[in-house]
């Protein structure tokens, strides 16, 4: 995952977390991710896996696709 994509995914997760009104600790607990791991992901020190995103989405009760950045429309 490139740096820009890493940033976009972290920003999407942060926006969903804030929208849900939950703390990072709550999200770590509910998603089953160690808080240190989630903190590193949010600070863009590592790449999110699809498993990470699925667990976070389930904890926040959102679709996984809401945590993924939109791809630019392709010209047909």
N, C-alpha and C positions, 0 to 999 in steps of 0.2 A: 504494500500500500504506500503510495507516495505521500509526501508531507501535506500536500494540499488536500488530498482525500482524507487523510488522517484527521486534519483540522475540521473538515466538513462533517465527518461522522461524529467527532467529539462535540461539535457545536449542536448537531441535531439531538444527541443524547442529552446534552445540557438543557436545551430548550424544552425537551419533553419532561425532564426532571423538574425544572422550574414550573412548568405548566401544571404538573401534578402537585406541586407544593411540598415536595419531600426533600429531605436532606440527603447528602451523599452517603452518610452512614446508613440511613434507612434503605436506600437503594442497594447498597452493598449487601446488607443483611437479607433483604427480600430476594435478591437475584442470586445469592449464594456465592458471590464474588468477594474475595477478601478486600477490605476497604483499601489496603495499600495497592492492590492490583487495579481496582476501579479508579483510584486517584491517579495512578500512573497513566491509565488509558485516557482519562479526562485531561491530563496535562500533556497529552500527545507524545508520551515517551515510548509507547508501544502501539501495535495495531490491534484493533478490535477483531475478534473472530466472529463468525456467524453464530457460534454457540453463545458467546458473550452477549451479542445483540439480541438473540432470542430470549435469553434469560432476563435481560434488562427490559425488553418489550413486555414480557409476561408480568414482571413485577410492576410495571407502570400501566398495565392493562391497555396497551396500544399495539397496533400491528407493527411487525418488524419493519415493514416498508416505510413507516413514518420516521425511522431512525436512519434511513439511508438517504444520501443526497440525491437530488433529482439529476438525471443525466440531461444534457442539453438536447433540444429537439434536433433531429437530423433532417437535412434537406432531402427531399425525395425527388 
